[in-house]
């Protein structure tokens, strides 16, 4: 059984405050940056962060060193995430992760399953790309964690990491994304447990619309995912000693309400993680 589980926060949890993702740009409030984000993580009593690539203002060595120094002063660990699977791109992203001192590079393949006729062809392509970057991942001692990003189903992701056959190729489980394929997040996490290197731990609720069902992010404990069962699996059946939260919400009618909703979701969720999910382990 793992003890002293560390809790981190993915910067996308404040993607509305950062204003980098097109869906929302604050006009009356200064946009968040990584330094303010790290300050907020400390205020919330968190142990670390995961950085979305959209939130890195630059990738030059001086700027990355500033991020590392600021995190070190605040006793925060850093993980880094990217997008895509192409070898040239991943080699550059491994450089960034290495400069940040991240033991993890989270990524995803990124195809749209509604537009792809042959998923196995996508898996084979991804394996060929990963084969080219494995030596660099091994050199840097960085584990590449491939997320179920609304593309691969559990069977397909399991097939990919087993065929990759490397301790430096594993999985980032996004609990909400399993629901896109109508998969049970608890069952999927249990099957993937030996290969899990990172998480996007979240809760989702569903709402009936006139065109079907909509799923959306809510504070931990307010949705339909069995978070306690999944936390127990992660702690007792995987090698994780960190749980990374990702807590996205949708914007509201006004800027002030949007930013308050986002921060409230993070505050409530962090408290739930500490007081409910991890209370038996820390």
NUZA-182845 format. One record per residue (C-alpha): residue in three letters; z, y, x. Coordinates in steps of 0.2 Angstrom, whole numbers, plus 5000, padded with zeros to 4 digits. Each point is the difference from the previous one (the first is absolute). Example, Ala and Ser with C-alpha at 12.3 -4.5 7.8 and 13.67 -1.06 7.14 Angstrom:
// NUZA-182845
ALA503949785062SER499750175006
This chain:
// NUZA-182845
UNK500050005000UNK499650175007UNK501350135000UNK500050195003UNK498350024991UNK499250175005UNK499350114986UNK498450115003UNK498950114990UNK498150015000UNK499450185001UNK498849974985UNK501650004989UNK499950195002UNK498150014999UNK500050134987UNK501150115011UNK498949975015UNK498550054989UNK498749915011UNK499349874987UNK499050114989UNK500949964984UNK501250145003UNK500350155012UNK501550114999UNK499650184998UNK501750084997UNK501049895012UNK499749975018UNK499249835003UNK501149875008UNK499649955018UNK500749855010UNK501450105007UNK500650054983UNK499849824994UNK501049945014UNK501450124996UNK500049944982UNK500149825006UNK501550045010UNK500850094985UNK499749854989UNK500949895013UNK498449905005UNK499749915016UNK498250035003UNK498350054993UNK498249944999UNK498650135002UNK498550014990UNK498550055010UNK499650144989UNK501750085005UNK499650005018UNK499450185004UNK499349945017UNK499949855010UNK500050075018UNK501449945011UNK501050175000UNK500150004981UNK500549814999UNK501350035013UNK500750144990UNK500249884985UNK500849875011UNK501250125007UNK500550074983UNK500349824993UNK501049965015UNK501150154998UNK500349944982UNK500249825005UNK498649954989UNK498849855004UNK498150034997UNK498749894993UNK498250054998UNK498749964987UNK498150014999UNK498649954989UNK498549895004UNK499649855010UNK498650045012UNK500449965018UNK499550175008UNK501150094987UNK501549875002UNK499950025019UNK500250194998UNK501449984988UNK500949885011UNK500050135013UNK500850124988UNK501349874995UNK500449965018UNK500350195003UNK501150014985UNK501049855006UNK499649914984UNK500249815001UNK498949994984UNK498250064996UNK499849984981UNK498350004993UNK498949924987UNK498249944998UNK499650124986UNK498649934990UNK499850024981UNK500149834992UNK499050064986UNK498550045011UNK500149855012UNK499249844996UNK500649895014UNK501950035005UNK499949865013UNK498650105009UNK501250155000UNK501449885007UNK498849935013UNK499550185006UNK501850055001UNK500449855011UNK498650045012UNK500750185001UNK501749945003UNK499549885013UNK499350155010UNK501750104999UNK501249865003UNK500150015019UNK500450194998UNK501449964987UNK500749875011UNK500050125015UNK500950134990UNK501149884991UNK499550074983UNK499949904985UNK498550044988UNK500749984982UNK498649984987UNK500450074983UNK499549934983UNK499250164996UNK499249964983UNK498749905009UNK500649835006UNK500949894989UNK501549905006UNK499049845004UNK498750105009UNK501250105011UNK500949845004UNK498449925005UNK499650155011UNK501650005010UNK500149815002UNK498250005007UNK500450155011UNK501349885008UNK500950145010UNK501850065000UNK499350175001UNK499049994983UNK501150004984UNK500350084984UNK500650164992UNK500549954982UNK499850144987UNK501049954985UNK499050104987UNK498349955007UNK500349824995UNK499950064982UNK498350065002UNK499449825000UNK501349954987UNK501049905013UNK501949985000UNK500750105014UNK501549895002UNK498949845002UNK498850095012UNK501350065011UNK500849835001UNK498349925005UNK499750145013UNK501750015007UNK499749915017UNK498750135004UNK500850164993UNK500150145014UNK500250154989UNK500350054981UNK499550134988UNK501549974989UNK499850084983UNK500249984981UNK498650024987UNK500150014982UNK498549974987UNK499450104985UNK498849954987UNK498550114999UNK498550004988UNK499049925014UNK501349875006UNK501550015011UNK500550145013UNK501249965013UNK501050145009UNK501450035012UNK501750034995UNK501750015008UNK500749835007UNK500849904986UNK499150094986UNK498449895000UNK499649824997UNK500049935017UNK501549885005UNK500550115015UNK501649905003UNK499249835001UNK498750075012UNK501250095011UNK501049835001UNK498349915005UNK499650145013UNK501749995008UNK500349815000UNK498249935001UNK499150125011UNK500350075017UNK500250184994UNK501550115005UNK499250154992UNK499550044982UNK498850154999UNK500050094983UNK498450074992UNK500450104985UNK498550094992UNK500050094984UNK498750094990UNK499950194999UNK500850104985UNK499350154991UNK500750135012UNK500250015019UNK501950014999UNK500249864988UNK498849895011UNK501050035016UNK501749974991UNK499449844993UNK499449945016UNK501650045009UNK501149944986UNK499149835001UNK500349985018UNK501950054999UNK500349884985UNK499049865009UNK500950025017UNK501749994991UNK499449854990UNK499549915016UNK501650045009UNK501249964985UNK499149864992UNK498749915011UNK500950015016UNK501850004996UNK500249825004UNK499250015017UNK500650165008
